[in-house]
Structures are given as structure tokens and as C-alpha cells.
Amino acid sequence: MGNNDHALIRSVLAGEKEAYGLLVARHSQSVFRVAFRITESEADADEVVQETFLRGYRKLQDFDARSTFGTWIYRIAMNCALDVLNKQKHQKMVPVAEEYDCELPTVQVADRAAGPDRLLLSQEIETRRHAAMDRLTPTERIAFVMRHMEDRSTDEIAGALGIAPNSAKQAVFRAVQKLRQSLAPLWVRS
Amino acid sequence: MKHLTEEEMIGHYYSEDFCKAEAQIHLQACRQCAQAYEEFSKLLASVHAPGVPPRGSEYGAQVWRFIQGSLLPYGPKRRRRFFHWPQFGYATACLLFLAGAFWAGRFWEHAHSQPPVTSSEQQTKERVVLFVLDNHLDRSERLLVQLNHADGEGHYIDFPLQAEAQQLLSDNQLYRQSAAHANDPLLDAALDHLERVLLEVANSGNELTSTDIASIQKEMNTQGLLFQIRVLRARVSEQKPNAHAIRKGVNT
């Protein structure tokens, strides 16, 4: 597939725009997966996918033939996701409340999965995880998703985010610390 | 015993600890760290990736349809030429600029070297004038010295002195006019004073007695005139070396 990707890239650069459509078809699912894991929103993930392939096309002349298109577009997707998260960071957000508090401008989410204790615990973990993920900075969030969910190495995270490997490692560390602070009380209770 | 830090546990969990074997040995030996690590592992293991909503096989085609309108096709690669027009244009512009700068420099140098030539001509003229004037003042000074000392009784002014006064008179008229034209009031006044004395001496006839001389000395203040002439000579002598130096500077 790698070689085919390179052939398609050559065709695109030779003027055959339609060849890029084949690259999009090949890699859009994996890009969507990682975009969704980072943004946790279908709409945002779709936006990231479109922006990623648009940027990829415009930067295709800079593509290094020694690397694979999948890795290259993955890095672009990380940057697009980072932009989306940064954009959201500036917008006013209403936090999801875990308990009703009349003084805080929060929204309570109905727990439709109430049932056995185990299921309830998983549901609460998921709610708290979601809330904790929202508290992470965009860099920490991407670093954690890449490390914990996508099983990427520190060097890959650093390369995708354009930071030093040690900074990437620290971003993962801070993200885990924050998640641990949010989730630890549940484990004590259980 | 040094316990594992949280950072080391995270590194160990994600299998990135470079001292993994060492950490493993410590975890086997240290019950406290082993318990902490177990809780830590459970907690991280409970964090699952959110379920990704399924995207159909047509998803890639949909994305492509959405973005293809805003993509411009790449142009076919051009052959490398020996030179490209923009580069050639820049090179030509640089050459023209350098040539222009060179010629402008030459014209500028030429234009700025003209005035010294003119001034050198003026300096030459001035030098000649100063030389002649100095000579005239020298002669006038000597005449006045003779006149101031010719006060013995029964002495007559000899004919050569009168002849000298007549010669000096004609020259002095020219110099006085030049001084007036050159707007030099000091020189003009001194030459005017000298002219009157010379006129008196030249027109005194063959018999100029000591009484006449004393009268001239007194009435025409020849002592004062002599002082004026000496001052002027000193000034002219100062101007002469300057003019000479300027002349030498131009020549070099």
C-alpha cells in the first residue's frame, strides 16, 4: 500500500487531481478514528478529517518520499485536531455537572445506563473521564490519546505535535496525573 | 530503599522505562510500590478509548466530494532550464544596478573634481595679485621710511625718490581701484592714504625741503601710514603661504 501511495502522490503532483481521491478513501477512516478520539465529537472529527486532507493536498509537494503517507497525514490530523481544540478552548463552554449545584452554571446529563453496580461504576468512570479530558490542555489531551489509546511512542507524539520528546513525555505525565486525580475517588469507593 | 515515583510508574506502565528491568525488580521487592502500581494500573486500564461511531465504506468518497472543489490541480513538472526568466531578470537588474552605480560614481567624481580646478585658477590669480601687491607695499614702505628719515636741515628730496613716487602712484591707483572693487575697505583706505602721500611727493617739484617733508609727515601722518602698510604687508605675507599651500594641495 505504501508504494501505491507513493505512486498516487506522484500522479497527483503530475496534475492528476483525482488520484488524491483514492488516498482520501484509503486513509479517511483511520484519520476519523483518531480525530474522534481526540475531539470526542462526530462533527468536530468530520471537520478535522476534511481539514486534514485539504492541508495534505496543499503540502503534498513537501511530502518526503522516505516516509509513509499514513504517518504523514496522521501528523497533519494531529495538528488539525489541536487547532480545533484550541478554537474550542476560546469559546465559552458549559461544564457537565456530576451533581446538581444551583450556584454553578452547569448542565446535568441524564444517566440512561443505570442498572447493575458494575455498569453504574463504568458509567461514572466514563463521565468523570470525559470531564477530566475536558480539563486537559489540547497538547496534554492529544499526547494522552496518542499514548494511551493509539499506542504511539513518545517520539511519534513529539513529532506530531512538533515538540521535544521530553516535553511530550511530560505532557503525557501531566494528563495521567489529572485523570488520576479525577478517577482515584471512584476506586477508593469501589 | 528508593521508591518508584509517579513518573517512573507511568513510564513503566507504558513500557517506556529505560530501566524497566530495574523497576520490575523493585516492584517485586517493594510491597508498597507494588500495591501502588497495581492501583495505578487498574485506574489507567479503566480509561478506555471512546467508541468510534462507524463510518461507512463510502466515507472516503464523501470526504473527497466535499473537498475536491476547493483543490486546484498541480501543474505538470517543468523541465529544468539553464536559467529561469525570473532569475535571469533579477540577475540582469543587479548587473544594470551595478553598472549604473559605477557610472554614477564616475560622473559624481568628475563633477566634484571640477571646482578645485576652477579654484586653483583663482588661487593662481590671487597668488599673482598678492605677490605684486606685496612688492608694491614693500616699495611703498621703503619710500615712506626714506621720507620719514629725510628730515635733516637743508636737505632736498632727491630726484630718484620722486621718480619712484611717480611710478608707485600709477600702480597704486590700479591697486586701490582693485581693492575698492574687491570690497576690501582696509586695503582701500590705506592705498588711498598712500596715494595722497605719493601724489604730494611726486608733485613736489625738484625742490622738496625738510620743511616740506616735515609738513607732509605731520599733515599726512606718514608714520601712521607706514604702520598701516606694515600691517598690510604682514597680512599679505600670511595670505601668500596659504595660497601656495592650496595650490600645492590641488596639484597633488
Interface residues (C-beta under 8 A of the other chain):
Chain A: V12 L13 A14 G15 E16 K17 Y20 G21 V24 A25 R26 H27 S28 Q29 F32 R33 F36 R37 E40 E42 V49 Q50 F53 L54 Y57 L60 Q61 S122 I125 E126 R129 V145 R147 H148 M149 S153 T154 K169 V172 F173 V176 Q177 L179 R180 L183 A184 W187
Chain B: E6 E7 I10 G11 Y14 E16 E39 F40 K42 L43 L44 S46 V47 H48 A49 P50 V52 P53 R55 Y59 G60 A61 V63 W64 F66 I67 Q68 S70 L71 L72 P73 Y74 G75 P76 K77
